[in-house]
Amino acid sequence: MTLADQHCLPCGRNGQALTSSELSQALVELPSWDCIAGNAPKLECTYHFENFSEALAFTNAVGVLAEQYQHHPTLAVAWGQVRVQWWTHNIQNIHHADVVMAAKTQRIYNRLAPHAVR
């Protein structure tokens, strides 16, 4: 089963971050995504679109997904692009739910912008 087909389960304060090996394995399935360091590690991807309207439609679709799973990313919308970051606030790290949501986000992008330059 691919990551995008998995169900996102909530992570409590005692949830476990992915190990570096688990994260590396997940990133094989998420080649457009990077792990960025900072106060808390995050998964990040910037998606490109033909215009602002397409970027906003993608943002809204990701918002619907986030509400469905009660797991919310940081979304930065600009003309022709959207930067998405997933991480789990409770543990200030990357949890399995984040890689699942990143894969679901990628699936939305592939559906909405199948001809976009990646």
Secondary structure as a PSIPRED ss2 file (coil, helix, strand):
# PSIPRED VFORMAT (PSIPRED V4.0)

   1 M C   1.000  0.000  0.000
   2 T C   1.000  0.000  0.000
   3 L H   0.000  1.000  0.000
   4 A H   0.000  1.000  0.000
   5 D H   0.000  1.000  0.000
   6 Q C   1.000  0.000  0.000
   7 H C   1.000  0.000  0.000
   8 C C   1.000  0.000  0.000
   9 L C   1.000  0.000  0.000
  10 P C   1.000  0.000  0.000
  11 C C   1.000  0.000  0.000
  12 G C   1.000  0.000  0.000
  13 R C   1.000  0.000  0.000
  14 N C   1.000  0.000  0.000
  15 G C   1.000  0.000  0.000
  16 Q C   1.000  0.000  0.000
  17 A C   1.000  0.000  0.000
  18 L C   1.000  0.000  0.000
  19 T C   1.000  0.000  0.000
  20 S H   0.000  1.000  0.000
  21 S H   0.000  1.000  0.000
  22 E H   0.000  1.000  0.000
  23 L H   0.000  1.000  0.000
  24 S H   0.000  1.000  0.000
  25 Q H   0.000  1.000  0.000
  26 A H   0.000  1.000  0.000
  27 L H   0.000  1.000  0.000
  28 V H   0.000  1.000  0.000
  29 E H   0.000  1.000  0.000
  30 L C   1.000  0.000  0.000
  31 P C   1.000  0.000  0.000
  32 S C   1.000  0.000  0.000
  33 W C   1.000  0.000  0.000
  34 D E   0.000  0.000  1.000
  35 C E   0.000  0.000  1.000
  36 I E   0.000  0.000  1.000
  37 A C   1.000  0.000  0.000
  38 G C   1.000  0.000  0.000
  39 N C   1.000  0.000  0.000
  40 A C   1.000  0.000  0.000
  41 P C   1.000  0.000  0.000
  42 K E   0.000  0.000  1.000
  43 L E   0.000  0.000  1.000
  44 E E   0.000  0.000  1.000
  45 C E   0.000  0.000  1.000
  46 T E   0.000  0.000  1.000
  47 Y E   0.000  0.000  1.000
  48 H E   0.000  0.000  1.000
  49 F C   1.000  0.000  0.000
  50 E C   1.000  0.000  0.000
  51 N C   1.000  0.000  0.000
  52 F H   0.000  1.000  0.000
  53 S H   0.000  1.000  0.000
  54 E H   0.000  1.000  0.000
  55 A H   0.000  1.000  0.000
  56 L H   0.000  1.000  0.000
  57 A H   0.000  1.000  0.000
  58 F H   0.000  1.000  0.000
  59 T H   0.000  1.000  0.000
  60 N H   0.000  1.000  0.000
  61 A H   0.000  1.000  0.000
  62 V H   0.000  1.000  0.000
  63 G H   0.000  1.000  0.000
  64 V H   0.000  1.000  0.000
  65 L H   0.000  1.000  0.000
  66 A H   0.000  1.000  0.000
  67 E H   0.000  1.000  0.000
  68 Q H   0.000  1.000  0.000
  69 Y H   0.000  1.000  0.000
  70 Q C   1.000  0.000  0.000
  71 H C   1.000  0.000  0.000
  72 H C   1.000  0.000  0.000
  73 P C   1.000  0.000  0.000
  74 T E   0.000  0.000  1.000
  75 L E   0.000  0.000  1.000
  76 A E   0.000  0.000  1.000
  77 V E   0.000  0.000  1.000
  78 A E   0.000  0.000  1.000
  79 W C   1.000  0.000  0.000
  80 G C   1.000  0.000  0.000
  81 Q E   0.000  0.000  1.000
  82 V E   0.000  0.000  1.000
  83 R E   0.000  0.000  1.000
  84 V E   0.000  0.000  1.000
  85 Q E   0.000  0.000  1.000
  86 W E   0.000  0.000  1.000
  87 W C   1.000  0.000  0.000
  88 T E   0.000  0.000  1.000
  89 H C   1.000  0.000  0.000
  90 N C   1.000  0.000  0.000
  91 I C   1.000  0.000  0.000
  92 Q C   1.000  0.000  0.000
  93 N E   0.000  0.000  1.000
  94 I C   1.000  0.000  0.000
  95 H C   1.000  0.000  0.000
  96 H H   0.000  1.000  0.000
  97 A H   0.000  1.000  0.000
  98 D H   0.000  1.000  0.000
  99 V H   0.000  1.000  0.000
 100 V H   0.000  1.000  0.000
 101 M H   0.000  1.000  0.000
 102 A H   0.000  1.000  0.000
 103 A H   0.000  1.000  0.000
 104 K H   0.000  1.000  0.000
 105 T H   0.000  1.000  0.000
 106 Q H   0.000  1.000  0.000
 107 R H   0.000  1.000  0.000
 108 I H   0.000  1.000  0.000
 109 Y H   0.000  1.000  0.000
 110 N H   0.000  1.000  0.000
 111 R H   0.000  1.000  0.000
 112 L H   0.000  1.000  0.000
 113 A C   1.000  0.000  0.000
 114 P C   1.000  0.000  0.000
 115 H C   1.000  0.000  0.000
 116 A C   1.000  0.000  0.000
 117 V C   1.000  0.000  0.000
 118 R C   1.000  0.000  0.000
